[in-house]
Amino acid sequence: MTLSKTKSSTQTLKKSNTATRRKPAARRRTAYSKAELEEIFRRFSIQRPEPKGELEHVNPFTLVVAVALSAQATDAGVNRATRALFKVADTPEKMLALGEERVRDYIKTIGLYRNKAKNVIALSQKLVDDFGSEVPRTREELVTLPGVGRKTANVVLSMAFGIPTMAVDTHILRIGNRIKLAPGKTPDEIEDILMRIIPEQYLFHAHHWLILHGRYCCKARRPECERCVIADICKSPEKTVDVPAPLVELPPQAINAVE
């Protein structure tokens, strides 16, 4: 081999190695720096030290049912329908004994109630048949239940079993894009971004902080920027003020507040 060919081969190898070493990591896809993210969630943690989900339930089974029923419905509306239902059917066996028709009567004020009643009975049967009447603790198993998708599974993992997850509902979808926290076209895309960028010490409560912020402050029709504790950090082109609201702990959540 000639000297020129040897040099050429060496240079090619070096370029290849350099390209491999310099391959960029996946882009964070958020408009906020690490310091800004820390401050956003620090403020949320002061505002709501112990945020809670607003669906009423008494055990993991009733939580699965409530979350499944909440699709295209408000938490307040689901709570009104399930209070009486859960008094008589708080286990898969009791739900099966009640039967689809009677379940339908209890939840008829909820949108898509016929199909949802069918799913409640089907998921109850599957829990009895495949899981010993116990709600499974993995996402992979939860999504095998009729009427349970990834969002529902994430809520159950977080609220029932204390596993940090990010259930992207309509509020988080809106906030992720509106304030450029996690811009994305699909819930899965936004979930992936948020799980990567939220500081670890805040991850467990982040799901509820974002939902409650979207529900009561950064509202769909008109964001109430004057009440926002992150107004100075927010990068939304829609925001109307740059001065944050006073950072104080809010009163205990009114779980049955109308949305």
Secondary structure, 3 states (H helix, E strand, C coil): CCHHHHHHHHHHHHHHHHHHHCCCCCCCCCCCCHHHHHHHHHHHHHHCCCCCCCCCCCCHHHHHHHHHHCCCCCHHHHHHHHHHHHHHCCCHHHHHHHCHHHHHHHCCCCCCHHHHHHHHHHHHHHHHHHHCCCCCCCHHHHCCCCCCCHHHHHHHHHHHHCCCCCCCCHHHHHHHHHCCCCCCCCHHHHHHHHHHHCCHHHHHHHHHHHHHHHHHCCCCCCCCHHHCCCCCCCCCCCCCCCCCCCCCCCCCCCCCCCC
